[in-house]
Amino acid sequence: MIETIVTVFVVIGVFFAVVSAIGILRLKDVYSRAHASGKSATLGVIFIMLAVFIHFLTQGEMNAKILLAILFLFLTAPVASLMVTRSAYRNGVKLDKNTITDDLKEMYDADQNQSN
């Protein structure tokens, strides 16, 4: 039964990792690519690490380092993706031509007006 759960977690993790890789290759701008890598890859790695944790837990080894790594990755990877996209926006990297709304434009225009 545990082997089935571990296998399901690995398959889910690989699925998210593959979706992330396809998203990085297929999406057009840095913002969409960062979203694909920040969300899907994080979920993929977390599911694979959960599978590793469960596998070793059934063999009598409790490894808190894996749980801490999952927590660290869960907290830092999306924030890193956000910082990359904000930095790209502030440096003038253009949005894709099919982008409908620019939610950050008003915020950064207001910041520039206040600093002047």
C-alpha positions as CSV (number, residue, x, y, z in Angstrom):
1,M,0.0,0.0,0.0
2,I,2.8,2.4,0.9
3,E,4.6,1.6,-2.4
4,T,1.4,2.6,-4.2
5,I,1.2,6.0,-2.4
6,V,4.9,6.7,-3.0
7,T,4.5,5.8,-6.7
8,V,1.4,8.1,-7.0
9,F,3.3,11.0,-5.4
10,V,6.3,10.5,-7.7
11,V,4.0,10.3,-10.8
12,I,2.3,13.5,-9.7
13,G,5.6,15.2,-9.1
14,V,6.9,14.2,-12.5
15,F,3.7,15.4,-14.1
16,F,4.1,18.9,-12.5
17,A,7.8,19.0,-13.4
18,V,7.0,18.1,-17.1
19,V,4.2,20.7,-17.2
20,S,6.7,23.2,-15.8
21,A,9.3,22.4,-18.4
22,I,6.8,22.6,-21.2
23,G,5.6,25.9,-19.9
24,I,9.1,27.3,-19.8
25,L,9.7,26.3,-23.4
26,R,6.3,27.2,-24.8
27,L,5.3,30.4,-23.1
28,K,6.3,33.7,-24.7
29,D,7.4,36.2,-22.1
30,V,9.5,36.1,-18.9
31,Y,6.4,36.7,-16.7
32,S,4.6,33.6,-18.0
33,R,7.7,31.5,-17.8
34,A,8.4,32.6,-14.3
35,H,4.9,31.6,-13.3
36,A,5.3,28.2,-14.9
37,S,8.6,27.6,-13.1
38,G,7.6,29.1,-9.8
39,K,4.4,27.2,-9.4
40,S,4.5,23.9,-11.2
41,A,8.1,23.1,-10.6
42,T,7.7,23.8,-6.9
43,L,4.7,21.5,-6.7
44,G,6.6,18.8,-8.6
45,V,9.6,18.9,-6.4
46,I,7.5,18.9,-3.2
47,F,5.5,15.8,-4.3
48,I,8.7,14.0,-5.2
49,M,10.3,14.9,-1.8
50,L,7.1,13.8,0.0
51,A,7.4,10.5,-1.8
52,V,11.0,10.2,-0.6
53,F,10.0,11.1,2.9
54,I,7.2,8.5,3.0
55,H,9.5,5.8,1.5
56,F,12.1,6.3,4.1
57,L,9.6,6.7,6.9
58,T,8.2,3.2,6.2
59,Q,11.8,1.8,6.6
60,G,12.0,3.2,10.1
61,E,14.0,6.4,9.3
62,M,12.5,9.7,10.3
63,N,14.4,12.4,8.4
64,A,13.3,15.8,9.5
65,K,15.7,17.4,6.9
66,I,13.4,16.4,4.1
67,L,10.5,18.0,5.8
68,L,12.5,21.2,6.4
69,A,13.6,21.2,2.7
70,I,9.9,20.9,1.6
71,L,9.0,23.8,3.9
72,F,11.9,25.9,2.7
73,L,11.2,25.2,-0.9
74,F,7.5,25.9,-0.4
75,L,8.2,29.3,1.1
76,T,11.1,30.5,-1.0
77,A,10.5,29.3,-4.6
78,P,7.3,31.3,-5.2
79,V,8.9,34.4,-3.6
80,A,12.0,34.1,-5.8
81,S,9.8,33.8,-8.9
82,L,7.9,37.0,-7.8
83,M,11.2,38.8,-7.3
84,V,12.5,37.8,-10.7
85,T,9.3,39.1,-12.4
86,R,9.2,42.3,-10.4
87,S,12.8,43.0,-11.3
88,A,12.1,42.3,-15.0
89,Y,9.1,44.6,-14.9
90,R,11.2,47.4,-13.2
91,N,13.9,47.0,-15.8
92,G,11.4,47.4,-18.7
93,V,11.0,43.9,-20.0
94,K,8.0,44.1,-22.2
95,L,4.8,42.1,-21.7
96,D,3.6,39.7,-24.4
97,K,1.6,41.5,-27.1
98,N,-1.4,39.3,-26.1
99,T,-1.4,40.6,-22.5
100,I,-4.7,42.3,-21.8
101,T,-4.1,44.0,-18.5
102,D,-1.0,45.5,-16.8
103,D,-1.8,45.5,-13.1
104,L,1.5,46.9,-12.0
105,K,1.6,49.9,-14.4
106,E,-0.6,52.1,-12.1
107,M,1.4,51.2,-9.0
108,Y,4.8,52.0,-10.5
109,D,3.5,55.1,-12.3
110,A,2.2,56.4,-8.9
111,D,5.6,55.6,-7.3
112,Q,7.4,57.6,-10.0
113,N,5.1,60.5,-9.6
114,Q,5.6,60.6,-5.8
115,S,9.4,60.5,-6.1
116,N,9.4,63.5,-8.5
